[in-house]
Amino acid sequence: MQFSDINTLDDLNKVYPKHILDKFPIAGQGVYVNETNENWNSWIWQQKKRINSLEGLEKVINLSEAEKNNFVECDKLFHTGITPYYANLMDKNDTHCPIRMQAIPQKGELIVMKEDLEDPLGEEADMPVPGLTHRYPDRVLFYTSHNCPVYCRHCTRKRKVADPSTSSAQDQLDAGIEYIRAHKEVRDVVVSGGDPLSLSNKKLEYIIKNLRGMEHIELIRLGTRNPVTLPQRIDNELLEILQRYQPIYLNTHFNHPREMTRESLLACTRLSLSGVVLGNQSVLLKGVNDNPKTMLELSHKLLLMRIRPYYIYQCDLSQGISHFRTSVETGIEIIENMRGWTSGLAIPQFVIDAPGGGGKIPINPNYVVKKDGNKITLRNYKKQQYDYFEPV
Ligand SMILES: *Cc1c(COP(=O)(O)O)cnc(C)c1O
């Protein structure tokens, strides 16, 4: 089966049994019911019709007075942008809807805590050329676009994203490519942004083709939220490009099971049929997904979409997202409730991206109870203890 065999939601019947498909509700066009099918399925149309005003948003959902006020105040600091597709997933009335919380400004964005940083991950400090962070020995993070279909309220790069004055120009892209070409120790390039799929297919191919042409480059990874916020973006032209420059990995960003629609399943199925290996990075967000039940359902559904859960991030110390932060213990508890209780494949690594540029640090429940000479006492997921003896 080729990706080109699977073009419509109906075609998914050729790939999955009914009981699996039933877990992925069709989002449909909702309040956009009168829009032509052609427009709705066009990512250009979805991009053009992004909701960026209060009036636009009020056509889709009922806003509380507080949400209306917050919109006006917060929009000045960090723009609002929501694709009709993603807006349509929102509950019309529930202000705690996980989709609303991720896309609609909240009062907490105006709060700046003393620990908040402008560049919490020290990404600028590790930039040998603008738009490229080289922190780890063998891989780099390459920012190729400052745009996204939806401006996530929890964005860690709020200082850059949605600001057109910082957009990566062609010469910046070329400088990044030339840096990678000159650094033979780099074998893995994370193409990120913003969202690299906000670039045209032509520009994206330019980047990927250049990277694939370098003999020291092994992995090309895309970091993109388009499968979640704009699944229409995964068009045939894009898939042909991705198929041409394998191996390509793609990490996306599902945060809540409500985002897992039949439409997103179609996009992810087509991606995996093109040979792309899929992973997911979620962020723990207070009130959105900060409990074991939600994260377990998310992980199980990811596996059905042929996406391997990769990381769960502790929320960064970026300005304007302190209202989303959970305790580190919450993340540990989520992993504790997964390990042993479900498929190892479903378990992501919980990490804190260390403030100041320390990189990603794994955080795990502690399974070593004590060490006494060559005897190590361990505990399993049911808290039962076992001794293991190391060679002396
Ligand atoms: C996350 C990240 C990477 C990739 O890290 P992996 O753990 O290999 O996924 C590379 N560079 C930077 C700066 C990063 O933040």
The ligand as an SDF file (V2000), in Angstrom:
LIG
                    3D

 15 15  0  0  0  0  0  0  0  0999 V2000
   15.9990   18.5890   21.9600 C   0  0  0  0  0  0  0  0  0  0  0  0
   17.1920   19.0850   21.2810 C   0  0  0  0  0  0  0  0  0  0  0  0
   17.9110   18.2660   20.4130 C   0  0  0  0  0  0  0  0  0  0  0  0
   17.5270   16.8320   20.1290 C   0  0  0  0  0  0  0  0  0  0  0  0
   17.6410   16.0770   21.3140 O   0  0  0  0  0  0  0  0  0  0  0  0
   17.3000   14.5230   21.3810 P   0  0  0  0  0  0  0  0  0  0  0  0
   17.3620   14.1940   22.8300 O   0  0  0  0  0  0  0  0  0  0  0  0
   18.3230   13.8250   20.5550 O   0  0  0  0  0  0  0  0  0  0  0  0
   15.9230   14.3450   20.7930 O   0  0  0  0  0  0  0  0  0  0  0  0
   19.0430   18.7830   19.8100 C   0  0  0  0  0  0  0  0  0  0  0  0
   19.4470   20.0480   20.0750 N   0  0  0  0  0  0  0  0  0  0  0  0
   18.7820   20.8550   20.9100 C   0  0  0  0  0  0  0  0  0  0  0  0
   19.2950   22.2250   21.1810 C   0  0  0  0  0  0  0  0  0  0  0  0
   17.6260   20.4070   21.5550 C   0  0  0  0  0  0  0  0  0  0  0  0
   16.9560   21.2160   22.3820 O   0  0  0  0  0  0  0  0  0  0  0  0
  1  2  1  0
  2  3  1  0
  2 14  2  0
  3  4  1  0
  3 10  2  0
  4  5  1  0
  5  6  1  0
  6  7  2  0
  6  8  1  0
  6  9  1  0
 10 11  1  0
 11 12  2  0
 12 13  1  0
 12 14  1  0
 14 15  1  0
M  END
$$$$
